[in-house]
Every structure is written in C-alpha cells, then in structure tokens.
Amino acid sequence: MAEAFYNAWLLIMDKPLKRLFCTWHVDKRWRTNLSKVKGKEKKASVYKTMKTLLEERDEHVFKIEFYGIQWGLQSTCTS
C-alpha cells in the first residue's frame, strides 16, 4: 500500500531528494532479514544494535555509534 502512495506522489509531484520510510516498515524488513544471521544470541544482538541506531535522534551521537558499530564489525570479520 505504501508503494502505491509513493507512486501516486511521483505522478503529481517532483521526485523527492530523499525517500523516508516509516519505522514500522524498516523494523518489519529487519526482522525478515534477521534470518540471514546465524545464532539466536547474535540475532538478538544485531536487532538490538539496529533498533538503538533507529531510535537515536541526535545526528552526532548517531554517527559516533554507527562508526563504532561499523569498526567493531570490520574488526570481527578480519580477525
């Protein structure tokens, strides 16, 4: 349904610079894709981490947390 509204918007208005998704749709997609993560504890950890980022309102704090998570994932994959 949301896609239908977006397509209708595009017919009438200019294409927006950014497309925003509601948190419900983002969360639903995350839960679907969690099946790709192996291990119950790791799934819970990944979901909690993503949810924390989703709920962060301060851009500066978000960037710090995001880069910290990104660094942690890279160091885990290379070791």
mmCIF file of the N, C-alpha and C atoms, coordinates in Angstrom:
data_MODEL
# 
_entry.id   MODEL 
# 
loop_
_atom_site.group_PDB 
_atom_site.id 
_atom_site.type_symbol 
_atom_site.label_atom_id 
_atom_site.label_alt_id 
_atom_site.label_comp_id 
_atom_site.label_asym_id 
_atom_site.label_entity_id 
_atom_site.label_seq_id 
_atom_site.pdbx_PDB_ins_code 
_atom_site.Cartn_x 
_atom_site.Cartn_y 
_atom_site.Cartn_z 
_atom_site.occupancy 
_atom_site.B_iso_or_equiv 
_atom_site.pdbx_formal_charge 
_atom_site.auth_seq_id 
_atom_site.auth_comp_id 
_atom_site.auth_asym_id 
_atom_site.auth_atom_id 
_atom_site.pdbx_PDB_model_num 
ATOM 1   N N  . MET A 1 1  ? 0.820  -1.194  0.000   1.00 0.00 ? 1  MET A N  1 
ATOM 2   C CA . MET A 1 1  ? 0.000  0.000   0.000   1.00 0.00 ? 1  MET A CA 1 
ATOM 3   C C  . MET A 1 1  ? 0.861  1.254   0.000   1.00 0.00 ? 1  MET A C  1 
ATOM 4   N N  . ALA A 1 2  ? 1.926  1.252   0.811   1.00 0.00 ? 2  ALA A N  1 
ATOM 5   C CA . ALA A 1 2  ? 2.782  2.429   0.891   1.00 0.00 ? 2  ALA A CA 1 
ATOM 6   C C  . ALA A 1 2  ? 3.412  2.730   -0.459  1.00 0.00 ? 2  ALA A C  1 
ATOM 7   N N  . GLU A 1 3  ? 3.758  1.684   -1.206  1.00 0.00 ? 3  GLU A N  1 
ATOM 8   C CA . GLU A 1 3  ? 4.364  1.866   -2.527  1.00 0.00 ? 3  GLU A CA 1 
ATOM 9   C C  . GLU A 1 3  ? 3.385  2.548   -3.482  1.00 0.00 ? 3  GLU A C  1 
ATOM 10  N N  . ALA A 1 4  ? 2.108  2.234   -3.355  1.00 0.00 ? 4  ALA A N  1 
ATOM 11  C CA . ALA A 1 4  ? 1.087  2.851   -4.200  1.00 0.00 ? 4  ALA A CA 1 
ATOM 12  C C  . ALA A 1 4  ? 1.001  4.357   -3.934  1.00 0.00 ? 4  ALA A C  1 
ATOM 13  N N  . PHE A 1 5  ? 1.085  4.749   -2.665  1.00 0.00 ? 5  PHE A N  1 
ATOM 14  C CA . PHE A 1 5  ? 1.057  6.179   -2.335  1.00 0.00 ? 5  PHE A CA 1 
ATOM 15  C C  . PHE A 1 5  ? 2.286  6.887   -2.879  1.00 0.00 ? 5  PHE A C  1 
ATOM 16  N N  . TYR A 1 6  ? 3.437  6.241   -2.774  1.00 0.00 ? 6  TYR A N  1 
ATOM 17  C CA . TYR A 1 6  ? 4.679  6.838   -3.279  1.00 0.00 ? 6  TYR A CA 1 
ATOM 18  C C  . TYR A 1 6  ? 4.597  7.006   -4.800  1.00 0.00 ? 6  TYR A C  1 
ATOM 19  N N  . ASN A 1 7  ? 4.113  5.997   -5.488  1.00 0.00 ? 7  ASN A N  1 
ATOM 20  C CA . ASN A 1 7  ? 3.986  6.084   -6.948  1.00 0.00 ? 7  ASN A CA 1 
ATOM 21  C C  . ASN A 1 7  ? 2.998  7.169   -7.359  1.00 0.00 ? 7  ASN A C  1 
ATOM 22  N N  . ALA A 1 8  ? 1.908  7.309   -6.607  1.00 0.00 ? 8  ALA A N  1 
ATOM 23  C CA . ALA A 1 8  ? 0.947  8.373   -6.889  1.00 0.00 ? 8  ALA A CA 1 
ATOM 24  C C  . ALA A 1 8  ? 1.591  9.747   -6.677  1.00 0.00 ? 8  ALA A C  1 
ATOM 25  N N  . TRP A 1 9  ? 2.388  9.860   -5.626  1.00 0.00 ? 9  TRP A N  1 
ATOM 26  C CA . TRP A 1 9  ? 3.102  11.106  -5.347  1.00 0.00 ? 9  TRP A CA 1 
ATOM 27  C C  . TRP A 1 9  ? 4.000  11.468  -6.534  1.00 0.00 ? 9  TRP A C  1 
ATOM 28  N N  . LEU A 1 10 ? 4.721  10.489  -7.057  1.00 0.00 ? 10 LEU A N  1 
ATOM 29  C CA . LEU A 1 10 ? 5.634  10.739  -8.163  1.00 0.00 ? 10 LEU A CA 1 
ATOM 30  C C  . LEU A 1 10 ? 4.902  11.196  -9.424  1.00 0.00 ? 10 LEU A C  1 
ATOM 31  N N  . LEU A 1 11 ? 3.680  10.735  -9.603  1.00 0.00 ? 11 LEU A N  1 
ATOM 32  C CA . LEU A 1 11 ? 2.908  11.150  -10.776 1.00 0.00 ? 11 LEU A CA 1 
ATOM 33  C C  . LEU A 1 11 ? 2.548  12.631  -10.719 1.00 0.00 ? 11 LEU A C  1 
ATOM 34  N N  . ILE A 1 12 ? 2.325  13.147  -9.524  1.00 0.00 ? 12 ILE A N  1 
ATOM 35  C CA . ILE A 1 12 ? 1.853  14.518  -9.354  1.00 0.00 ? 12 ILE A CA 1 
ATOM 36  C C  . ILE A 1 12 ? 2.989  15.489  -9.026  1.00 0.00 ? 12 ILE A C  1 
ATOM 37  N N  . MET A 1 13 ? 3.883  15.075  -8.157  1.00 0.00 ? 13 MET A N  1 
ATOM 38  C CA . MET A 1 13 ? 4.941  15.953  -7.652  1.00 0.00 ? 13 MET A CA 1 
ATOM 39  C C  . MET A 1 13 ? 6.286  15.551  -8.254  1.00 0.00 ? 13 MET A C  1 
ATOM 40  N N  . ASP A 1 14 ? 7.288  16.367  -7.997  1.00 0.00 ? 14 ASP A N  1 
ATOM 41  C CA . ASP A 1 14 ? 8.647  16.023  -8.386  1.00 0.00 ? 14 ASP A CA 1 
ATOM 42  C C  . ASP A 1 14 ? 9.165  14.897  -7.493  1.00 0.00 ? 14 ASP A C  1 
ATOM 43  N N  . LYS A 1 15 ? 10.160 14.181  -8.011  1.00 0.00 ? 15 LYS A N  1 
ATOM 44  C CA . LYS A 1 15 ? 10.775 13.128  -7.206  1.00 0.00 ? 15 LYS A CA 1 
ATOM 45  C C  . LYS A 1 15 ? 11.495 13.781  -6.024  1.00 0.00 ? 15 LYS A C  1 
ATOM 46  N N  . PRO A 1 16 ? 11.245 13.304  -4.808  1.00 0.00 ? 16 PRO A N  1 
ATOM 47  C CA . PRO A 1 16 ? 11.894 13.912  -3.635  1.00 0.00 ? 16 PRO A CA 1 
ATOM 48  C C  . PRO A 1 16 ? 13.396 13.607  -3.618  1.00 0.00 ? 16 PRO A C  1 
ATOM 49  N N  . LEU A 1 17 ? 14.150 14.468  -2.948  1.00 0.00 ? 17 LEU A N  1 
ATOM 50  C CA . LEU A 1 17 ? 15.590 14.255  -2.835  1.00 0.00 ? 17 LEU A CA 1 
ATOM 51  C C  . LEU A 1 17 ? 15.900 13.014  -2.016  1.00 0.00 ? 17 LEU A C  1 
ATOM 52  N N  . LYS A 1 18 ? 15.078 12.771  -0.987  1.00 0.00 ? 18 LYS A N  1 
ATOM 53  C CA . LYS A 1 18 ? 15.265 11.609  -0.129  1.00 0.00 ? 18 LYS A CA 1 
ATOM 54  C C  . LYS A 1 18 ? 13.923 10.933  0.068   1.00 0.00 ? 18 LYS A C  1 
ATOM 55  N N  . ARG A 1 19 ? 13.966 9.631   0.179   1.00 0.00 ? 19 ARG A N  1 
ATOM 56  C CA . ARG A 1 19 ? 12.744 8.877   0.447   1.00 0.00 ? 19 ARG A CA 1 
ATOM 57  C C  . ARG A 1 19 ? 12.805 8.368   1.878   1.00 0.00 ? 19 ARG A C  1 
ATOM 58  N N  . LEU A 1 20 ? 11.828 8.750   2.660   1.00 0.00 ? 20 LEU A N  1 
ATOM 59  C CA . LEU A 1 20 ? 11.773 8.331   4.061   1.00 0.00 ? 20 LEU A CA 1 
ATOM 60  C C  . LEU A 1 20 ? 10.828 7.149   4.198   1.00 0.00 ? 20 LEU A C  1 
ATOM 61  N N  . PHE A 1 21 ? 11.212 6.222   5.043   1.00 0.00 ? 21 PHE A N  1 
ATOM 62  C CA . PHE A 1 21 ? 10.389 5.054   5.314   1.00 0.00 ? 21 PHE A CA 1 
ATOM 63  C C  . PHE A 1 21 ? 9.916  5.113   6.758   1.00 0.00 ? 21 PHE A C  1 
ATOM 64  N N  . CYS A 1 22 ? 8.713  4.654   7.011   1.00 0.00 ? 22 CYS A N  1 
ATOM 65  C CA . CYS A 1 22 ? 8.223  4.647   8.389   1.00 0.00 ? 22 CYS A CA 1 
ATOM 66  C C  . CYS A 1 22 ? 8.956  3.553   9.162   1.00 0.00 ? 22 CYS A C  1 
ATOM 67  N N  . THR A 1 23 ? 9.091  3.756   10.461  1.00 0.00 ? 23 THR A N  1 
ATOM 68  C CA . THR A 1 23 ? 9.854  2.823   11.288  1.00 0.00 ? 23 THR A CA 1 
ATOM 69  C C  . THR A 1 23 ? 9.231  1.430   11.305  1.00 0.00 ? 23 THR A C  1 
ATOM 70  N N  . TRP A 1 24 ? 7.914  1.349   11.144  1.00 0.00 ? 24 TRP A N  1 
ATOM 71  C CA . TRP A 1 24 ? 7.262  0.043   11.121  1.00 0.00 ? 24 TRP A CA 1 
ATOM 72  C C  . TRP A 1 24 ? 7.756  -0.786  9.944   1.00 0.00 ? 24 TRP A C  1 
ATOM 73  N N  . HIS A 1 25 ? 7.844  -0.162  8.753   1.00 0.00 ? 25 HIS A N  1 
ATOM 74  C CA . HIS A 1 25 ? 8.313  -0.874  7.572   1.00 0.00 ? 25 HIS A CA 1 
ATOM 75  C C  . HIS A 1 25 ? 9.789  -1.255  7.694   1.00 0.00 ? 25 HIS A C  1 
ATOM 76  N N  . VAL A 1 26 ? 10.584 -0.355  8.252   1.00 0.00 ? 26 VAL A N  1 
ATOM 77  C CA . VAL A 1 26 ? 12.009 -0.647  8.451   1.00 0.00 ? 26 VAL A CA 1 
ATOM 78  C C  . VAL A 1 26 ? 12.163 -1.832  9.399   1.00 0.00 ? 26 VAL A C  1 
ATOM 79  N N  . ASP A 1 27 ? 11.451 -1.795  10.520  1.00 0.00 ? 27 ASP A N  1 
ATOM 80  C CA . ASP A 1 27 ? 11.524 -2.869  11.505  1.00 0.00 ? 27 ASP A CA 1 
ATOM 81  C C  . ASP A 1 27 ? 11.064 -4.201  10.907  1.00 0.00 ? 27 ASP A C  1 
ATOM 82  N N  . LYS A 1 28 ? 10.006 -4.175  10.144  1.00 0.00 ? 28 LYS A N  1 
ATOM 83  C CA . LYS A 1 28 ? 9.492  -5.394  9.512   1.00 0.00 ? 28 LYS A CA 1 
ATOM 84  C C  . LYS A 1 28 ? 10.539 -5.993  8.575   1.00 0.00 ? 28 LYS A C  1 
ATOM 85  N N  . ARG A 1 29 ? 11.193 -5.161  7.785   1.00 0.00 ? 29 ARG A N  1 
ATOM 86  C CA . ARG A 1 29 ? 12.214 -5.637  6.850   1.00 0.00 ? 29 ARG A CA 1 
ATOM 87  C C  . ARG A 1 29 ? 13.414 -6.209  7.609   1.00 0.00 ? 29 ARG A C  1 
ATOM 88  N N  . TRP A 1 30 ? 13.802 -5.528  8.698   1.00 0.00 ? 30 TRP A N  1 
ATOM 89  C CA . TRP A 1 30 ? 14.907 -6.036  9.520   1.00 0.00 ? 30 TRP A CA 1 
ATOM 90  C C  . TRP A 1 30 ? 14.588 -7.416  10.054  1.00 0.00 ? 30 TRP A C  1 
ATOM 91  N N  . ARG A 1 31 ? 13.383 -7.578  10.598  1.00 0.00 ? 31 ARG A N  1 
ATOM 92  C CA . ARG A 1 31 ? 13.003 -8.873  11.170  1.00 0.00 ? 31 ARG A CA 1 
ATOM 93  C C  . ARG A 1 31 ? 13.017 -9.966  10.096  1.00 0.00 ? 31 ARG A C  1 
ATOM 94  N N  . THR A 1 32 ? 12.596 -9.615  8.901   1.00 0.00 ? 32 THR A N  1 
ATOM 95  C CA . THR A 1 32 ? 12.629 -10.571 7.793   1.00 0.00 ? 32 THR A CA 1 
ATOM 96  C C  . THR A 1 32 ? 14.066 -10.985 7.479   1.00 0.00 ? 32 THR A C  1 
ATOM 97  N N  . ASN A 1 33 ? 14.954 -10.008 7.431   1.00 0.00 ? 33 ASN A N  1 
ATOM 98  C CA . ASN A 1 33 ? 16.335 -10.279 7.054   1.00 0.00 ? 33 ASN A CA 1 
ATOM 99  C C  . ASN A 1 33 ? 17.184 -10.848 8.184   1.00 0.00 ? 33 ASN A C  1 
ATOM 100 N N  . LEU A 1 34 ? 16.677 -10.848 9.403   1.00 0.00 ? 34 LEU A N  1 
ATOM 101 C CA . LEU A 1 34 ? 17.415 -11.446 10.512  1.00 0.00 ? 34 LEU A CA 1 
ATOM 102 C C  . LEU A 1 34 ? 17.616 -12.949 10.321  1.00 0.00 ? 34 LEU A C  1 
ATOM 103 N N  . SER A 1 35 ? 16.827 -13.542 9.454   1.00 0.00 ? 35 SER A N  1 
ATOM 104 C CA . SER A 1 35 ? 17.002 -14.972 9.182   1.00 0.00 ? 35 SER A CA 1 
ATOM 105 C C  . SER A 1 35 ? 18.376 -15.256 8.574   1.00 0.00 ? 35 SER A C  1 
ATOM 106 N N  . LYS A 1 36 ? 19.013 -14.237 8.030   1.00 0.00 ? 36 LYS A N  1 
ATOM 107 C CA . LYS A 1 36 ? 20.347 -14.386 7.438   1.00 0.00 ? 36 LYS A CA 1 
ATOM 108 C C  . LYS A 1 36 ? 21.445 -14.446 8.492   1.00 0.00 ? 36 LYS A C  1 
ATOM 109 N N  . VAL A 1 37 ? 21.124 -14.027 9.710   1.00 0.00 ? 37 VAL A N  1 
ATOM 110 C CA . VAL A 1 37 ? 22.101 -14.020 10.793  1.00 0.00 ? 37 VAL A CA 1 
ATOM 111 C C  . VAL A 1 37 ? 22.026 -15.362 11.520  1.00 0.00 ? 37 VAL A C  1 
ATOM 112 N N  . LYS A 1 38 ? 23.175 -15.981 11.692  1.00 0.00 ? 38 LYS A N  1 
ATOM 113 C CA . LYS A 1 38 ? 23.222 -17.297 12.348  1.00 0.00 ? 38 LYS A CA 1 
ATOM 114 C C  . LYS A 1 38 ? 23.354 -17.133 13.858  1.00 0.00 ? 38 LYS A C  1 
ATOM 115 N N  . GLY A 1 39 ? 22.623 -17.920 14.592  1.00 0.00 ? 39 GLY A N  1 
ATOM 116 C CA . GLY A 1 39 ? 22.707 -17.921 16.052  1.00 0.00 ? 39 GLY A CA 1 
ATOM 117 C C  . GLY A 1 39 ? 21.689 -17.006 16.700  1.00 0.00 ? 39 GLY A C  1 
ATOM 118 N N  . LYS A 1 40 ? 20.994 -17.544 17.682  1.00 0.00 ? 40 LYS A N  1 
ATOM 119 C CA . LYS A 1 40 ? 19.927 -16.813 18.368  1.00 0.00 ? 40 LYS A CA 1 
ATOM 120 C C  . LYS A 1 40 ? 20.457 -15.577 19.095  1.00 0.00 ? 40 LYS A C  1 
ATOM 121 N N  . GLU A 1 41 ? 21.582 -15.731 19.801  1.00 0.00 ? 41 GLU A N  1 
ATOM 122 C CA . GLU A 1 41 ? 22.156 -14.605 20.549  1.00 0.00 ? 41 GLU A CA 1 
ATOM 123 C C  . GLU A 1 41 ? 22.650 -13.508 19.615  1.00 0.00 ? 41 GLU A C  1 
ATOM 124 N N  . LYS A 1 42 ? 23.260 -13.919 18.513  1.00 0.00 ? 42 LYS A N  1 
ATOM 125 C CA . LYS A 1 42 ? 23.765 -12.932 17.553  1.00 0.00 ? 42 LYS A CA 1 
ATOM 126 C C  . LYS A 1 42 ? 22.605 -12.178 16.900  1.00 0.00 ? 42 LYS A C  1 
ATOM 127 N N  . LYS A 1 43 ? 21.518 -12.892 16.587  1.00 0.00 ? 43 LYS A N  1 
ATOM 128 C CA . LYS A 1 43 ? 20.330 -12.242 16.025  1.00 0.00 ? 43 LYS A CA 1 
ATOM 129 C C  . LYS A 1 43 ? 19.806 -11.179 16.978  1.00 0.00 ? 43 LYS A C  1 
ATOM 130 N N  . ALA A 1 44 ? 19.714 -11.539 18.253  1.00 0.00 ? 44 ALA A N  1 
ATOM 131 C CA . ALA A 1 44 ? 19.214 -10.600 19.258  1.00 0.00 ? 44 ALA A CA 1 
ATOM 132 C C  . ALA A 1 44 ? 20.135 -9.392  19.367  1.00 0.00 ? 44 ALA A C  1 
ATOM 133 N N  . SER A 1 45 ? 21.436 -9.626  19.325  1.00 0.00 ? 45 SER A N  1 
ATOM 134 C CA . SER A 1 45 ? 22.404 -8.542  19.425  1.00 0.00 ? 45 SER A CA 1 
ATOM 135 C C  . SER A 1 45 ? 22.332 -7.607  18.216  1.00 0.00 ? 45 SER A C  1 
ATOM 136 N N  . VAL A 1 46 ? 22.241 -8.188  17.031  1.00 0.00 ? 46 VAL A N  1 
ATOM 137 C CA . VAL A 1 46 ? 22.144 -7.383  15.803  1.00 0.00 ? 46 VAL A CA 1 
ATOM 138 C C  . VAL A 1 46 ? 20.873 -6.550  15.825  1.00 0.00 ? 46 VAL A C  1 
ATOM 139 N N  . TYR A 1 47 ? 19.761 -7.171  16.184  1.00 0.00 ? 47 TYR A N  1 
ATOM 140 C CA . TYR A 1 47 ? 18.488 -6.448  16.200  1.00 0.00 ? 47 TYR A CA 1 
ATOM 141 C C  . TYR A 1 47 ? 18.517 -5.311  17.222  1.00 0.00 ? 47 TYR A C  1 
ATOM 142 N N  . LYS A 1 48 ? 19.040 -5.592  18.405  1.00 0.00 ? 48 LYS A N  1 
ATOM 143 C CA . LYS A 1 48 ? 19.117 -4.558  19.445  1.00 0.00 ? 48 LYS A CA 1 
ATOM 144 C C  . LYS A 1 48 ? 19.993 -3.389  18.986  1.00 0.00 ? 48 LYS A C  1 
ATOM 145 N N  . THR A 1 49 ? 21.095 -3.701  18.348  1.00 0.00 ? 49 THR A N  1 
ATOM 146 C CA . THR A 1 49 ? 22.000 -2.660  17.851  1.00 0.00 ? 49 THR A CA 1 
ATOM 147 C C  . THR A 1 49 ? 21.312 -1.795  16.793  1.00 0.00 ? 49 THR A C  1 
ATOM 148 N N  . MET A 1 50 ? 20.645 -2.436  15.855  1.00 0.00 ? 50 MET A N  1 
ATOM 149 C CA . MET A 1 50 ? 19.962 -1.688  14.797  1.00 0.00 ? 50 MET A CA 1 
ATOM 150 C C  . MET A 1 50 ? 18.825 -0.837  15.368  1.00 0.00 ? 50 MET A C  1 
ATOM 151 N N  . LYS A 1 51 ? 18.108 -1.399  16.325  1.00 0.00 ? 51 LYS A N  1 
ATOM 152 C CA . LYS A 1 51 ? 16.996 -0.670  16.949  1.00 0.00 ? 51 LYS A CA 1 
ATOM 153 C C  . LYS A 1 51 ? 17.514 0.559   17.708  1.00 0.00 ? 51 LYS A C  1 
ATOM 154 N N  . THR A 1 52 ? 18.662 0.412   18.358  1.00 0.00 ? 52 THR A N  1 
ATOM 155 C CA . THR A 1 52 ? 19.275 1.539   19.069  1.00 0.00 ? 52 THR A CA 1 
ATOM 156 C C  . THR A 1 52 ? 19.617 2.660   18.089  1.00 0.00 ? 52 THR A C  1 
ATOM 157 N N  . LEU A 1 53 ? 20.193 2.296   16.961  1.00 0.00 ? 53 LEU A N  1 
ATOM 158 C CA . LEU A 1 53 ? 20.512 3.299   15.939  1.00 0.00 ? 53 LEU A CA 1 
ATOM 159 C C  . LEU A 1 53 ? 19.246 3.958   15.397  1.00 0.00 ? 53 LEU A C  1 
ATOM 160 N N  . LEU A 1 54 ? 18.225 3.154   15.153  1.00 0.00 ? 54 LEU A N  1 
ATOM 161 C CA . LEU A 1 54 ? 16.971 3.676   14.610  1.00 0.00 ? 54 LEU A CA 1 
ATOM 162 C C  . LEU A 1 54 ? 16.352 4.725   15.531  1.00 0.00 ? 54 LEU A C  1 
ATOM 163 N N  . GLU A 1 55 ? 16.465 4.515   16.828  1.00 0.00 ? 55 GLU A N  1 
ATOM 164 C CA . GLU A 1 55 ? 15.812 5.394   17.791  1.00 0.00 ? 55 GLU A CA 1 
ATOM 165 C C  . GLU A 1 55 ? 16.663 6.601   18.196  1.00 0.00 ? 55 GLU A C  1 
ATOM 166 N N  . GLU A 1 56 ? 17.914 6.654   17.746  1.00 0.00 ? 56 GLU A N  1 
ATOM 167 C CA . GLU A 1 56 ? 18.782 7.775   18.107  1.00 0.00 ? 56 GLU A CA 1 
ATOM 168 C C  . GLU A 1 56 ? 18.346 9.032   17.350  1.00 0.00 ? 56 GLU A C  1 
ATOM 169 N N  . ARG A 1 57 ? 18.103 10.102  18.069  1.00 0.00 ? 57 ARG A N  1 
ATOM 170 C CA . ARG A 1 57 ? 17.618 11.354  17.470  1.00 0.00 ? 57 ARG A CA 1 
ATOM 171 C C  . ARG A 1 57 ? 18.737 12.361  17.186  1.00 0.00 ? 57 ARG A C  1 
ATOM 172 N N  . ASP A 1 58 ? 19.818 12.271  17.933  1.00 0.00 ? 58 ASP A N  1 
ATOM 173 C CA . ASP A 1 58 ? 20.920 13.213  17.785  1.00 0.00 ? 58 ASP A CA 1 
ATOM 174 C C  . ASP A 1 58 ? 21.856 12.723  16.676  1.00 0.00 ? 58 ASP A C  1 
ATOM 175 N N  . GLU A 1 59 ? 22.007 13.505  15.622  1.00 0.00 ? 59 GLU A N  1 
ATOM 176 C CA . GLU A 1 59 ? 22.808 13.096  14.469  1.00 0.00 ? 59 GLU A CA 1 
ATOM 177 C C  . GLU A 1 59 ? 24.259 12.822  14.846  1.00 0.00 ? 59 GLU A C  1 
ATOM 178 N N  . HIS A 1 60 ? 24.814 13.661  15.696  1.00 0.00 ? 60 HIS A N  1 
ATOM 179 C CA . HIS A 1 60 ? 26.209 13.496  16.112  1.00 0.00 ? 60 HIS A CA 1 
ATOM 180 C C  . HIS A 1 60 ? 26.395 12.177  16.868  1.00 0.00 ? 60 HIS A C  1 
ATOM 181 N N  . VAL A 1 61 ? 25.519 11.912  17.818  1.00 0.00 ? 61 VAL A N  1 
ATOM 182 C CA . VAL A 1 61 ? 25.583 10.666  18.587  1.00 0.00 ? 61 VAL A CA 1 
ATOM 183 C C  . VAL A 1 61 ? 25.358 9.471   17.662  1.00 0.00 ? 61 VAL A C  1 
ATOM 184 N N  . PHE A 1 62 ? 24.415 9.597   16.723  1.00 0.00 ? 62 PHE A N  1 
ATOM 185 C CA . PHE A 1 62 ? 24.153 8.526   15.768  1.00 0.00 ? 62 PHE A CA 1 
ATOM 186 C C  . PHE A 1 62 ? 25.421 8.174   14.995  1.00 0.00 ? 62 PHE A C  1 
ATOM 187 N N  . LYS A 1 63 ? 26.092 9.187   14.486  1.00 0.00 ? 63 LYS A N  1 
ATOM 188 C CA . LYS A 1 63 ? 27.311 8.942   13.700  1.00 0.00 ? 63 LYS A CA 1 
ATOM 189 C C  . LYS A 1 63 ? 28.383 8.254   14.532  1.00 0.00 ? 63 LYS A C  1 
ATOM 190 N N  . ILE A 1 64 ? 28.546 8.686   15.772  1.00 0.00 ? 64 ILE A N  1 
ATOM 191 C CA . ILE A 1 64 ? 29.538 8.065   16.660  1.00 0.00 ? 64 ILE A CA 1 
ATOM 192 C C  . ILE A 1 64 ? 29.190 6.593   16.877  1.00 0.00 ? 64 ILE A C  1 
ATOM 193 N N  . GLU A 1 65 ? 27.929 6.322   17.190  1.00 0.00 ? 65 GLU A N  1 
ATOM 194 C CA . GLU A 1 65 ? 27.503 4.939   17.413  1.00 0.00 ? 65 GLU A CA 1 
ATOM 195 C C  . GLU A 1 65 ? 27.633 4.111   16.135  1.00 0.00 ? 65 GLU A C  1 
ATOM 196 N N  . PHE A 1 66 ? 27.225 4.680   15.015  1.00 0.00 ? 66 PHE A N  1 
ATOM 197 C CA . PHE A 1 66 ? 27.284 3.964   13.739  1.00 0.00 ? 66 PHE A CA 1 
ATOM 198 C C  . PHE A 1 66 ? 28.724 3.589   13.387  1.00 0.00 ? 66 PHE A C  1 
ATOM 199 N N  . TYR A 1 67 ? 29.632 4.553   13.489  1.00 0.00 ? 67 TYR A N  1 
ATOM 200 C CA . TYR A 1 67 ? 31.023 4.256   13.144  1.00 0.00 ? 67 TYR A CA 1 
ATOM 201 C C  . TYR A 1 67 ? 31.650 3.275   14.127  1.00 0.00 ? 67 TYR A C  1 
ATOM 202 N N  . GLY A 1 68 ? 31.239 3.336   15.383  1.00 0.00 ? 68 GLY A N  1 
ATOM 203 C CA . GLY A 1 68 ? 31.718 2.367   16.370  1.00 0.00 ? 68 GLY A CA 1 
ATOM 204 C C  . GLY A 1 68 ? 31.263 0.957   16.036  1.00 0.00 ? 68 GLY A C  1 
ATOM 205 N N  . ILE A 1 69 ? 30.016 0.827   15.642  1.00 0.00 ? 69 ILE A N  1 
ATOM 206 C CA . ILE A 1 69 ? 29.471 -0.474  15.256  1.00 0.00 ? 69 ILE A CA 1 
ATOM 207 C C  . ILE A 1 69 ? 30.158 -0.969  13.993  1.00 0.00 ? 69 ILE A C  1 
ATOM 208 N N  . GLN A 1 70 ? 30.311 -0.075  13.042  1.00 0.00 ? 70 GLN A N  1 
ATOM 209 C CA . GLN A 1 70 ? 30.967 -0.427  11.776  1.00 0.00 ? 70 GLN A CA 1 
ATOM 210 C C  . GLN A 1 70 ? 32.403 -0.902  12.030  1.00 0.00 ? 70 GLN A C  1 
ATOM 211 N N  . TRP A 1 71 ? 33.130 -0.194  12.874  1.00 0.00 ? 71 TRP A N  1 
ATOM 212 C CA . TRP A 1 71 ? 34.503 -0.578  13.207  1.00 0.00 ? 71 TRP A CA 1 
ATOM 213 C C  . TRP A 1 71 ? 34.518 -1.936  13.895  1.00 0.00 ? 71 TRP A C  1 
ATOM 214 N N  . GLY A 1 72 ? 33.581 -2.141  14.816  1.00 0.00 ? 72 GLY A N  1 
ATOM 215 C CA . GLY A 1 72 ? 33.507 -3.413  15.519  1.00 0.00 ? 72 GLY A CA 1 
ATOM 216 C C  . GLY A 1 72 ? 33.227 -4.578  14.582  1.00 0.00 ? 72 GLY A C  1 
ATOM 217 N N  . LEU A 1 73 ? 32.341 -4.364  13.614  1.00 0.00 ? 73 LEU A N  1 
ATOM 218 C CA . LEU A 1 73 ? 32.043 -5.422  12.652  1.00 0.00 ? 73 LEU A CA 1 
ATOM 219 C C  . LEU A 1 73 ? 33.242 -5.711  11.758  1.00 0.00 ? 73 LEU A C  1 
ATOM 220 N N  . GLN A 1 74 ? 33.929 -4.661  11.332  1.00 0.00 ? 74 GLN A N  1 
ATOM 221 C CA . GLN A 1 74 ? 35.119 -4.869  10.478  1.00 0.00 ? 74 GLN A CA 1 
ATOM 222 C C  . GLN A 1 74 ? 36.208 -5.606  11.223  1.00 0.00 ? 74 GLN A C  1 
ATOM 223 N N  . SER A 1 75 ? 36.430 -5.253  12.487  1.00 0.00 ? 75 SER A N  1 
ATOM 224 C CA . SER A 1 75 ? 37.480 -5.914  13.250  1.00 0.00 ? 75 SER A CA 1 
ATOM 225 C C  . SER A 1 75 ? 37.115 -7.370  13.553  1.00 0.00 ? 75 SER A C  1 
ATOM 226 N N  . THR A 1 76 ? 35.815 -7.650  13.689  1.00 0.00 ? 76 THR A N  1 
ATOM 227 C CA . THR A 1 76 ? 35.366 -9.018  13.919  1.00 0.00 ? 76 THR A CA 1 
ATOM 228 C C  . THR A 1 76 ? 35.561 -9.871  12.672  1.00 0.00 ? 76 THR A C  1 
ATOM 229 N N  . CYS A 1 77 ? 35.294 -9.266  11.506  1.00 0.00 ? 77 CYS A N  1 
ATOM 230 C CA . CYS A 1 77 ? 35.407 -10.012 10.249  1.00 0.00 ? 77 CYS A CA 1 
ATOM 231 C C  . CYS A 1 77 ? 36.853 -10.273 9.853   1.00 0.00 ? 77 CYS A C  1 
ATOM 232 N N  . THR A 1 78 ? 37.766 -9.398  10.251  1.00 0.00 ? 78 THR A N  1 
ATOM 233 C CA . THR A 1 78 ? 39.159 -9.554  9.853   1.00 0.00 ? 78 THR A CA 1 
ATOM 234 C C  . THR A 1 78 ? 39.961 -10.400 10.818  1.00 0.00 ? 78 THR A C  1 
ATOM 235 N N  . SER A 1 79 ? 39.416 -10.655 12.011  1.00 0.00 ? 79 SER A N  1 
ATOM 236 C CA . SER A 1 79 ? 40.189 -11.441 12.980  1.00 0.00 ? 79 SER A CA 1 
ATOM 237 C C  . SER A 1 79 ? 39.853 -12.904 12.939  1.00 0.00 ? 79 SER A C  1 
# 
